[in-house]
Every structure is written in C-alpha cells, then in structure tokens.
Amino acid sequence: MQAVWEVSQIVLLVVDDDRPLRALVKAVISNRGVSTVIEATNGLEAMKMMAGRRVHGVFCDVQMNPMNGLEFLRRVRNRDIPAEIGDGGYIAAETPIVMLTGYSQKRLVEEAIQTGATGYLTKPIKPAQLIETVDRILTENQKQHGGGLRSDGRKPLAFF
C-alpha cells in the first residue's frame, strides 16, 4: 500500500551562500504548500541539518565554501559523513538533490549529474520551474517511498 503524503508534511532543504536566493527559493516552495523549508549556507552545514532527519529533497548551489555543492553531493550519495557530525548521523543517500547553477557552469552540471544529482536548475531561477521541480520531487518520493535518485538509467528529473 502506497502512502499518500500531505505537502505540508514535506521537508525541503535549500543550500546556498546567497541569502536573497535562499529567501526566494524558500518563498516559492512555501507558497506551494511546503511548510518546512530549512536553510543552510554550505554543504557541511547542510549535512549537519540532514543528519538523523528526513529531508525529502534538496536544492543546492554548486559554488560555496567551506564545502561546495559537488562535495556535498558526493558525500551524501556515498554516506560519507564528516567527523564534525559524528558517528550517530545518518543521511539518506537517495534524497533527491537538485543543483542550482549559473549558465556558464555546464561542465559542473555534467559532473553533478554523473555524481548523482537528481537534476538541476539554472540561475536566475524561474518560480514556475522551481514549482514544477518541487512537484516532481514530491511525486518521485511518493512513488519510491523516499526515493528520487535516478538509478534506472533515465534522465534526471529537472533540466531547465
């Protein structure tokens, strides 16, 4: 029997060192009905927030410090938890992760997809594309009971 989720019960994470962009993404997602949108300024902070907590999807910038988006993606997919988080931290490797990137970063996008990104959105982010991507993540999570990672060889979820 497949669970039916309430959008208000979903937890999404926005990871970007640009506060105005995080606020924009959070506002658009919240207007979609997702009541819990948490924020992090870099990959390490995001991993700390994900440790031991169910996060249904992540929107992550590529270029941040001290841990960039690609390193964050690699670590999540490999369940490579940094020492700062400790042994008790569990991170769901199958969590959908959509990379946020500028137009000039095609090489980084390709690397992210090869590393296991669920998809990507290019900046400046268009609210309609973000909402569509959130809906796809929610649909995939529901279909796969917590999944979203494209291990079936199909194209990633969001190419804009």
C-alpha positions as CSV (number, residue, x, y, z in Angstrom):
1,M,0.0,0.0,0.0
2,Q,1.5,3.3,-1.1
3,A,1.5,6.2,1.4
4,V,-0.3,9.4,0.3
5,W,1.7,12.4,1.5
6,E,0.4,15.8,2.6
7,V,2.5,18.6,1.1
8,S,2.5,20.3,4.5
9,Q,4.5,17.3,5.9
10,I,7.3,17.6,3.4
11,V,10.7,18.9,4.5
12,L,12.9,20.5,1.8
13,L,16.4,22.0,2.3
14,V,17.8,25.0,0.4
15,V,21.6,25.2,0.4
16,D,23.1,28.4,-0.9
17,D,25.5,31.0,0.4
18,D,23.4,33.8,-1.2
19,R,20.8,34.8,1.4
20,P,18.5,36.6,-1.1
21,L,18.4,33.5,-3.3
22,R,17.7,31.2,-0.4
23,A,14.8,33.5,0.6
24,L,13.4,33.5,-2.9
25,V,13.6,29.7,-3.2
26,K,12.1,29.3,0.3
27,A,9.2,31.7,-0.5
28,V,8.3,29.9,-3.8
29,I,8.4,26.5,-2.1
30,S,6.4,27.7,0.9
31,N,3.8,29.2,-1.4
32,R,3.5,25.7,-3.0
33,G,2.3,24.5,0.4
34,V,5.5,23.0,1.8
35,S,5.5,24.3,5.4
36,T,9.0,23.1,6.4
37,V,11.8,24.6,4.3
38,I,15.1,24.6,6.1
39,E,18.2,26.5,5.0
40,A,22.0,26.0,5.0
41,T,24.8,28.2,3.7
42,N,27.1,25.5,2.6
43,G,27.4,21.7,2.2
44,L,28.8,21.0,5.6
45,E,26.0,22.9,7.3
46,A,23.5,21.1,5.1
47,M,24.9,17.7,6.1
48,K,24.6,18.6,9.8
49,M,21.0,19.6,9.2
50,M,20.2,16.3,7.3
51,A,21.9,14.0,9.8
52,G,19.2,12.0,11.5
53,R,16.4,14.0,9.9
54,R,14.1,13.0,7.0
55,V,14.6,15.5,4.2
56,H,12.5,14.9,1.1
57,G,14.6,17.0,-1.3
58,V,17.5,19.4,-1.5
59,F,18.1,22.4,-3.7
60,C,21.8,23.0,-3.6
61,D,24.1,25.7,-5.1
62,V,27.3,24.4,-6.7
63,Q,29.8,27.0,-5.6
64,M,30.0,27.5,-1.8
65,N,32.6,27.3,1.0
66,P,33.8,25.5,3.0
67,M,32.1,22.6,1.4
68,N,30.8,23.1,-2.2
69,G,27.8,21.6,-3.7
70,L,29.6,18.8,-5.6
71,E,31.4,17.7,-2.5
72,F,28.1,17.8,-0.6
73,L,26.5,15.7,-3.4
74,R,29.4,13.1,-3.4
75,R,29.3,12.8,0.4
76,V,25.5,12.3,0.6
77,R,25.5,9.7,-2.2
78,N,28.3,7.8,-0.6
79,R,27.0,8.4,3.0
80,D,30.5,9.9,3.8
81,I,29.6,11.7,6.9
82,P,32.2,14.3,8.1
83,A,33.8,13.8,11.5
84,E,32.1,17.1,12.7
85,I,28.7,15.4,12.5
86,G,29.8,12.3,14.5
87,D,29.0,8.6,14.2
88,G,25.3,9.0,15.1
89,G,24.5,10.9,12.0
90,Y,22.5,9.1,9.3
91,I,22.0,10.7,5.9
92,A,19.6,9.2,3.3
93,A,21.8,8.7,0.2
94,E,18.7,8.5,-2.1
95,T,17.5,12.0,-1.1
96,P,16.7,13.9,-4.4
97,I,19.3,16.7,-4.8
98,V,18.7,19.4,-7.5
99,M,21.7,21.5,-8.2
100,L,21.4,25.3,-8.7
101,T,23.9,26.7,-11.1
102,G,24.7,29.6,-13.4
103,Y,24.5,29.3,-17.1
104,S,28.3,29.3,-17.5
105,Q,28.8,26.2,-15.4
106,K,27.9,23.4,-17.9
107,R,31.0,21.4,-17.0
108,L,30.0,21.4,-13.4
109,V,26.4,20.4,-14.3
110,E,27.7,17.4,-16.2
111,E,29.9,16.4,-13.2
112,A,27.0,16.8,-10.9
113,I,24.7,14.6,-13.0
114,Q,27.5,11.9,-13.2
115,T,27.9,12.2,-9.4
116,G,24.2,11.5,-8.9
117,A,22.3,14.8,-8.9
118,T,18.6,14.3,-9.5
119,G,18.6,17.4,-11.8
120,Y,19.5,21.0,-12.0
121,L,18.0,24.4,-12.3
122,T,19.9,27.3,-13.8
123,K,20.1,30.8,-12.3
124,P,18.3,33.1,-12.4
125,I,15.7,30.6,-11.1
126,K,12.2,31.0,-12.5
127,P,9.4,30.3,-9.9
128,A,7.4,28.2,-12.3
129,Q,10.3,25.9,-13.0
130,L,11.1,25.6,-9.3
131,I,7.4,24.7,-8.5
132,E,7.5,22.1,-11.3
133,T,10.7,20.6,-9.9
134,V,9.2,20.5,-6.3
135,D,6.2,18.7,-7.7
136,R,8.5,16.1,-9.5
137,I,10.4,15.6,-6.3
138,L,7.3,15.0,-4.3
139,T,5.9,12.6,-7.0
140,E,9.2,10.6,-7.1
141,N,9.3,10.5,-3.3
142,Q,5.8,9.2,-3.1
143,K,6.4,6.6,-5.9
144,Q,9.6,5.3,-4.4
145,H,8.7,5.7,-0.7
146,G,11.6,8.1,0.0
147,G,13.5,7.8,-3.3
148,G,14.1,10.1,-6.2
149,L,17.6,9.0,-7.2
150,R,17.6,8.0,-10.8
151,S,19.2,4.6,-10.6
152,D,17.2,3.3,-13.6
153,G,19.2,5.0,-16.3
154,R,16.5,7.5,-17.2
155,K,17.4,11.2,-17.5
156,P,17.4,13.3,-14.3
157,L,14.2,14.9,-13.3
158,A,14.8,18.6,-14.0
159,F,16.6,20.0,-16.9
160,F,15.9,23.7,-17.4
